[in-house]
Amino acid sequence: MGEASYEAFGRWSDARRFHPPGRLVDVGGRRIYLHCTGSGSPAVVLEPGIASFATVCSYDRAGFGYSDAGPRPRTLNRRVDDLRAALSAGGHPPPYVLAAHSAGGFLARAFRHRFPGEVIGVVLVDSSHEGQYTRGPARFTEQFRNGLDMARLLTTLAPLGLPRVLFGMEVREYVSSALRSP
C-alpha cells in the first residue's frame, strides 16, 4: 500500500509542479492532452516536437503524460479514434499532415488508412514497420518480446508507484555518481 500512496503523492506533486502548456480536451468522458501552436491549415500533427507556417499539434496518448487513461485493450483503432476526437474537440478540423516517429508510424499509417479524406500528408521519421520484429534475425524478435514484456510489467506496476521508485533511485544514483566523478 505504501507504494500506491507514494505514486499517488508523486502524481499529485508532479501535477502541481509541471503545468501543461497545452490543454486537456474531452473525448467522450475522458481527457486527452493536446498542445497546438501557430495557425492556419493544414494542421501538422506530430505523432509522439515548424509553427511558423501552420498549426502544429502534439499530444499525449491515453494513459501517458497529462492524458487520462483509456479503455482497455488499447488497440490501434482506439488510439486513432482518440487522436481524431482530440483534434476535433480541440477545434482543429482536417486536413492533417501526420508526422510520426518510431512506433508512432503505426498510428499515422492507420489514421491515414481509416480517414484518407482527412490526411493530406504523412511524414515518417525512422518509423517502425509491422514486420520488423518478425522478419529479421531471431535475436531481434526475442529482444522485441522482452521489451514488450517489460513495458507490460511497468504499466501494471505504475499505479503502485514502483517504476517511479525504481527509476527515481536509478536517476538519483546516476546524478550522485556523476557529481562524485572528477
Buried (B, 14 or more C-beta within 10 A) or exposed (E): EEBEEBBEEBBEEEEEEEEBEBBBBEBEEBBBBBBBBBEEEBBBBBBBEEEEEBBBBBBBBBBEBBBBEBEEEBEEEBBBBBBBBBBEBBEBEBEBBBBBBEEBBBBBBBBBEBBEEBBBEBBBEEBBEEEEBEEEEEEEBEEBEEEEEEEEEEEEBBBBBBBBBEEEEEEEEEEEEEEEEE
